[in-house]
Amino acid sequence: MEKTKMLIFLLSAFLIFFVISACGIDKEEYEGVVAELKQTKAELEQANSKIDEIEKSLDLPNINTDIMEKLRSAQQKAGDLSAKVKDLTMENEQLREELAKMKAKIKE
């Protein structure tokens, strides 16, 4: 019985080895896929290095500073224009009052 189990085990191991070694993938096809994988890895490394260079050249803190400066400038300009509108509104009211006074004098 022990010899039968051993024979079945060895036969199974040999069969598994045979199936794995002859799994139907051509060596040339395998090497082609491996070469393509290596090329893809190299291209990925190049792309990552270019991304790193671009990120360094952008210098994001300076961009944020420029945006904030433009925002402050726009807010200041908006404040100046708001004050100008207020001044013009007051001047318009004064001119309307003067016009009403002149019309009243003309009617007299």
GIDA-V15971 format. One record per residue. RES is the residue in three letters. OMEGA is omega in radians with two decimals (999 if undefined). Layout:
res->(RES;RES)
omega->(OMEGA;OMEGA)
This chain:
res->(MET;GLU;LYS;THR;LYS;MET;LEU;ILE;PHE;LEU;LEU;SER;ALA;PHE;LEU;ILE;PHE;PHE;VAL;ILE;SER;ALA;CYS;GLY;ILE;ASP;LYS;GLU;GLU;TYR;GLU;GLY;VAL;VAL;ALA;GLU;LEU;LYS;GLN;THR;LYS;ALA;GLU;LEU;GLU;GLN;ALA;ASN;SER;LYS;ILE;ASP;GLU;ILE;GLU;LYS;SER;LEU;ASP;LEU;PRO;ASN;ILE;ASN;THR;ASP;ILE;MET;GLU;LYS;LEU;ARG;SER;ALA;GLN;GLN;LYS;ALA;GLY;ASP;LEU;SER;ALA;LYS;VAL;LYS;ASP;LEU;THR;MET;GLU;ASN;GLU;GLN;LEU;ARG;GLU;GLU;LEU;ALA;LYS;MET;LYS;ALA;LYS;ILE;LYS;GLU)
omega->(3.14;3.13;3.13;3.11;3.13;3.12;3.11;3.12;3.13;3.11;3.10;3.13;3.11;3.14;3.11;3.11;-3.13;-3.14;-3.13;-3.09;-3.13;-3.04;3.01;3.11;3.14;-3.11;3.14;3.11;3.12;-3.14;3.09;3.12;3.12;3.12;3.12;3.11;3.11;3.13;3.13;3.09;3.12;3.12;3.11;3.10;3.11;3.14;3.12;3.12;3.08;3.10;3.12;3.13;-3.13;3.13;3.11;-3.10;3.14;3.14;-3.03;3.11;3.12;3.11;3.12;3.11;3.12;3.13;3.14;3.12;3.10;3.11;3.10;3.13;3.13;3.11;3.11;3.13;3.11;3.09;3.11;3.14;3.10;3.11;3.13;3.10;3.13;3.12;-3.13;3.10;3.11;3.13;3.12;3.11;3.12;3.14;3.09;3.10;3.12;3.11;3.12;3.11;-3.13;3.11;3.12;3.14;-3.13;3.13;-3.13;999)
